[in-house]
Amino acid sequence: MTTLSPTSTTPRLTGPAGRPLKNHVSVSQTIRHSFTMAYRGLLKIRRTPEQLIDVTIQPIIFTLMFTYLFGGAIAGSIADYLPLIIPGILVQTVITGSVVTGTQLREDMDKGVFDRFKSLPIARIAPLAGALLADTVRYAIATTLTLTMGFILGWRPGGGFGFVVLAGLLVIVCAWALSWIFAFFGVVARSASSVQGISFLVLFPLTFLSNAFVPTGTLPSWLKWFAEGNPVSHLVSGVRDLANTGAITGNLWLALLGAGVVVAIFAPLTVRAYMRKA
């Protein structure tokens, strides 16, 4: 039902009882809608468990492969290599898993799923926020499996259980921050394959040209300079310090600072680009 105000020619939408319809969603409603969309993301994972291959099979394969192939050559023995490689594999697995955020977002937009959401009385930002929240479960799975594999292979972190948990939380927080970059790619790119291609083009140099798999002291001077300044190296070092020695060092704060900068830059860009399309 549409009524006209006596002093204005602008239509005012009203409901069946004559009450005006509100085109506004409160903050509490936005939070509830976001968690509902996150639950939708978890249901998708349960119905298509193959989505978890990158965070279940990959950490197991990478841990075994890198440990047994390079352990003796790099550290002299597998036991000596585990404190170096497990934090590196953990960071590499979780942050590469954050690429899925952008590809799935692009797939949903291509299938018209987000067009259906526009017809629902929900916060416009809820589908985007829900996707990012749901993916933190994937990061937690990858973190748990990688640490468990390290323990099975003989890794005994000197920091103790509490600091290992803190190290895992640090990786999850930083991966969530990086997911805003890939979510931005997912909103502005034309296809899911292009999102994946762009994302891995960025991540592969950052993960492999770091201290995740080898000590930087063995690298050429020009590559050593890049690896030591690489933000992934700071994250890996922060995780190693927490897990292996129970120390909170400057690398941890640099990693958190970098994550905060990424969110501060890409969260507004992603939301703005998404709202324009939504």
Secondary structure, DSSP 8 states (H G I E B T S, - for coil): -EEE-TT--SEEEB-TTS-B------HHHHHHHHHHHHHHHHHHHHH-GGGGHHHHHHHHHHHHHHHHHHHHHHHSSHHHHHHHHHHHHHHHHHHHHTHHHHHHHHHHHHHTHHHHHHTSSS-TTHHHHHHHHHHHHHHHHHHHHHHHHHHHHT---TTHHHHHHHHHHHHHHHHHHHHHHHHHHHHHSSSHHHHHHHHHHHHHHHHHSSSSSS-GGGS-HHHHHHHHH-HHHHHHHHHHIIIII----HHHHHHHHHHHHHHHHHHHHHHHHHHHH-
